[in-house]
């Protein structure tokens, strides 16, 4: 299956891309997507596993064990500071 991945803020800077498509096996979860991206982009794993990174599937927040389907859009949203 193919999922579209969107990166925001520091994650976008770490990867050098705003978005990309990635092929995953059937039954993949957000956690397996994280591993596939960490294998593909050196240094990304530390950012993805940082406390506070949230995941969204098709614009709804999701947990790492959430299953994915062909055509899903997965966003990786790092913590945002400000005031």
C-alpha positions as CSV (number, residue, x, y, z in Angstrom):
1,X,0.0,0.0,0.0
2,X,1.1,3.6,-0.5
3,X,0.6,6.3,2.1
4,X,1.3,10.0,1.9
5,X,3.4,11.4,4.7
6,X,3.4,15.1,5.7
7,X,6.2,16.7,7.8
8,X,5.8,19.9,9.8
9,X,8.3,22.3,11.4
10,X,11.5,20.7,12.7
11,X,10.6,17.4,11.1
12,X,10.3,19.0,7.7
13,X,13.7,20.6,8.3
14,X,15.2,17.2,9.4
15,X,14.0,15.4,6.2
16,X,14.2,18.3,3.8
17,X,10.8,17.6,2.4
18,X,7.3,18.8,3.2
19,X,5.7,15.5,2.0
20,X,6.5,12.2,0.4
21,X,4.8,8.9,-0.5
22,X,6.0,5.6,0.9
23,X,5.1,2.0,0.2
24,X,4.3,-0.2,3.2
25,X,3.2,-3.8,3.5
26,X,-0.4,-4.6,4.2
27,X,-1.2,-4.4,8.0
28,X,1.3,-1.5,8.6
29,X,0.8,0.8,11.5
30,X,2.0,4.3,12.3
31,X,4.8,2.6,14.3
32,X,6.0,0.6,11.3
33,X,5.8,3.8,9.2
34,X,8.0,5.5,11.8
35,X,10.5,2.7,11.5
36,X,10.5,2.8,7.7
37,X,11.0,6.5,7.7
38,X,13.8,6.3,10.3
39,X,15.5,3.7,8.0
40,X,15.1,5.9,5.0
41,X,16.1,9.3,6.5
42,X,19.3,9.3,8.6
43,X,18.9,11.2,11.9
44,X,15.1,11.4,11.6
45,X,14.4,8.7,14.3
46,X,15.5,11.0,17.1
47,X,13.0,13.6,16.0
48,X,10.2,11.1,15.5
49,X,10.6,9.5,18.8
50,X,10.9,12.8,20.7
51,X,8.4,13.3,23.4
52,X,5.4,15.2,22.2
53,X,5.4,14.3,18.5
54,X,1.8,13.6,17.5
55,X,0.4,11.6,14.6
56,X,-2.6,12.3,12.5
57,X,-4.2,10.0,10.0
58,X,-6.5,11.7,7.5
59,X,-6.5,14.8,9.8
60,X,-7.6,12.9,12.9
61,X,-5.1,12.4,15.7
62,X,-4.0,8.8,16.1
63,X,-1.9,6.5,18.3
64,X,1.3,4.7,17.1
65,X,-0.6,1.3,16.9
66,X,-3.2,2.7,14.5
67,X,-3.5,0.6,11.4
68,X,-3.0,2.3,8.0
69,X,-4.8,1.8,4.7
70,X,-3.8,2.4,1.1
71,X,-4.2,6.1,0.3
72,X,-4.0,7.4,3.9
73,X,-2.4,10.7,4.7
74,X,-0.2,10.6,7.8
75,X,1.0,13.8,9.4
76,X,3.9,14.0,11.9
77,X,3.3,17.0,14.1
78,X,6.1,18.0,16.5
79,X,5.4,20.0,19.7
80,X,4.8,23.6,19.1
81,X,6.0,26.3,21.5
82,X,5.0,29.9,21.8
83,X,3.0,32.2,23.8
